[in-house]
Amino acid sequence: MLEHLIDRLKQDEIHWVQLSYLFEEREIPAKTILLNEGEIAHQLFFIKKGCLRLWFNNDGKDITFQFFFEKQAVSSIESLLSGQPSQFTLESIEPTTVVAVGKDDFNMLCDLYLEIKNELQKITFQRMGNYAMLFLSRIKDNPRKRYNELLKTNPEIIRRVPQHYIASYLGITPISLSRIRNKK
């Protein structure tokens, strides 16, 4: 989305000169929190390089909800759109390069360029679909099936994410995940 957004703005040279400052590139070390649970999201992040995870605290237990990689946009979308406190923490898993855009600036870009607003809507619907699939999987699938589905649909998670985060994402313990992986 970031490349498309910047390419679209660069085509409009007058606006690009006026708007290029809205995009702030940041280098983020591993295990850096970009947004804490309970804070209001004020920025949208586009990942150029690296991996972020969205997680929440459940009675002192860290529950990973989603992973994000290169070329994906991420924020606590619900918080960003509603102005309500985030239910999630957003944290880097590995050294990550992001481009940050403030909420008001992004809203202004959406008003100027309908295709950007449509892309945000597409991302939001895609995330809703991901949430629904994760929810249904937790109800109907056993841990082995959830792991095999993850291997099939998101092998990058298996390659790049530490095992304890994968276990949390699958709703199992790291020991159970280790057993499932060893039975392959």
Secondary structure as GFF3:
##gff-version 3
##sequence-region A 1 184
A	DSSP	alpha_helix	2	11	.	.	.	ID=ss1
A	DSSP	alpha_helix	13	19	.	.	.	ID=ss2
A	DSSP	three_ten_helix	20	22	.	.	.	ID=ss3
A	DSSP	beta_strand	24	28	.	.	.	ID=ss4
A	DSSP	beta_strand	33	35	.	.	.	ID=ss5
A	DSSP	beta_strand	43	49	.	.	.	ID=ss6
A	DSSP	beta_strand	52	58	.	.	.	ID=ss7
A	DSSP	beta_strand	61	68	.	.	.	ID=ss8
A	DSSP	beta_strand	73	74	.	.	.	ID=ss9
A	DSSP	alpha_helix	77	82	.	.	.	ID=ss10
A	DSSP	beta_strand	89	92	.	.	.	ID=ss11
A	DSSP	beta_strand	96	102	.	.	.	ID=ss12
A	DSSP	alpha_helix	103	112	.	.	.	ID=ss13
A	DSSP	alpha_helix	114	140	.	.	.	ID=ss14
A	DSSP	alpha_helix	143	153	.	.	.	ID=ss15
A	DSSP	alpha_helix	155	160	.	.	.	ID=ss16
A	DSSP	alpha_helix	163	170	.	.	.	ID=ss17
A	DSSP	alpha_helix	174	182	.	.	.	ID=ss18
###
